[in-house]
Amino acid sequence: MTAGALIEQARKVQPEWDALGVHGRVRALAELPRILLDNLDRIADAITGENGKPRAEAIAHEAVPAIALTRHHLEHAAETLGSTRITSPSSPHRTALRVHHPYGVVVAIAPWNLPFLIPFSQVLPALIAGNAVILKPSELTPEVATVLIELIGRCELPPGVLQLAVGDGAVGAELVAAGPDKVLFTGSVSTGRKVMAAAAQFPIPVGLELGGVDAAVVLDDADLEFTTSAVAWGATFNGGQACCSIERVLVHRDLHDAFVVRLEDKLRRIDTRRDLAPAIDQRQQDIWQRHVESARGLGLQVSGGEPLPERRYTPTLITAAPGHRPVTDSDAWREETFGPVVAVVAFDTDEQAIDLHNDTEYGLTASVFSADTARARALARRLHAGSVAINDVAATMYSTPELPWGGVGRSGFGRSHGVDALLDAAWVQIVESPRGPAFGPKRPWWYPYGAELEDAMRALGETFVAPHRSDRLSGYARAGRALLGMLSRSPKL
Ligand code: NAD
């Protein structure tokens, strides 16, 4: 089917899905957690077969978190997407309803690195909010997407409300150009720019979850043994092919040398055949190799950095070498490597660590390691990153369904996971109505205008700066009386 035909089909069926209301849609999807659990092996086989990551990661990082996310979204959907009432002392005679509507047709474009959980976390909230969804998975992982669509399709969905469009970037571009009502994109910054530019022609809203050069900040009181283990894992799980992989480490100078020795030892001890995912393809491994070679070219110390059979790779540590250019000049520090490569830099003060951390246009996730949680928390708030974990690896947050996920700066905008994902899948309508009689008096601010209106509005303005609530309330009452008084003195058109 062409992109246009897929969108047309989605548009046809979406009103029926919307008409079920959020309670009806939650009921239709109620069996999904059980369906996912019963098919855990099938999901894991598809992920490992197509993407190559260890089966343990397929289950722990994707399949089981998808069940948790489903449970979360189904439990919070009605409360989050239901209508709520808003009142305002500025308009005491009026009341308003905040209503959430689906956009209509949502196109979700996904990458290959978490080929089940990422598209799942795009598709599910969009469906729950009442949208019809067309998923365009990565061309490298179509089989995993087929399993995903088939499993969600076992719920009571109207046929055509969730469709799959398999193909390369051209298919994604055609879908965006065909004019859906919203696009959710997860992938690289360069493709994200193209998607946003194409969406701007209409314009239609986009959510962009893009790359990162995420950092761990290791303060002078951090536990070396714990922190080096956390970094060794955070930099290399999924073969380092995670948007939130630790690519940069900032270590206090007092710990730096001991940190490097221990981290190097732990990276060397990783079982690359059993535990380390291979590069998804040769193109990806070529990027790792290019960044490693450029670090060598700068005279930096590189440990590891060797391609192994079957696109595996030795986990790599890049550190400073006296008399050579700083690590911060290297491609591995400045650009996303998306591989099992980590670069380490020393700092002297917390202020310097913050500056070094924020000296990038990316801002997805970060970690801070310290024995003093309050100090780490205060520092975390000054890091330019969408999620910061204290004494853990931020990637783990992606498996926690309550926590909204997304970046700042070049890492994108919009949030998946948490109630934010449900809210992102809907647009907000306000329906405002009279609280008392259906019509009431004509409004004092209608024609003709006069000096009395200005005076009454000035009185109202003063209520907004009154220091106490009681002053504000009596101010509203005075302004209200003045406005009503005007009506009897100068009748409205
Ligand atoms: P990519 O940008 O190459 O491709 C992503 C998707 O976009 C694929 O489905 C691809 O076919 C499609 N696409 C390509 N060109 C397109 C176009 N012109 N119009 C529409 N769609 C198009 O990314 P990738 O290599 O699949 O994934 C790796 C990247 O994703 C990394 O940069 C990583 O950091 C990022 N990522 C971010 C997050 C996050 O949550 N922020 C999560 C995972 C991955």
Boltz pocket constraint, residues with backbone or C-beta under 6 A from the ligand:
constraints:
  - pocket:
      binder: B
      contacts: [[A, 109], [A, 110], [A, 111], [A, 112], [A, 113], [A, 114], [A, 118], [A, 136], [A, 137], [A, 138], [A, 139], [A, 167], [A, 168], [A, 169], [A, 170], [A, 171], [A, 172], [A, 173], [A, 174], [A, 176], [A, 186], [A, 187], [A, 188], [A, 189], [A, 190], [A, 191], [A, 192], [A, 194], [A, 195], [A, 208], [A, 209], [A, 210], [A, 211], [A, 212], [A, 242], [A, 243], [A, 244], [A, 336], [A, 338], [A, 364], [A, 406], [A, 407], [A, 411], [A, 412]]
      max_distance: 6.0
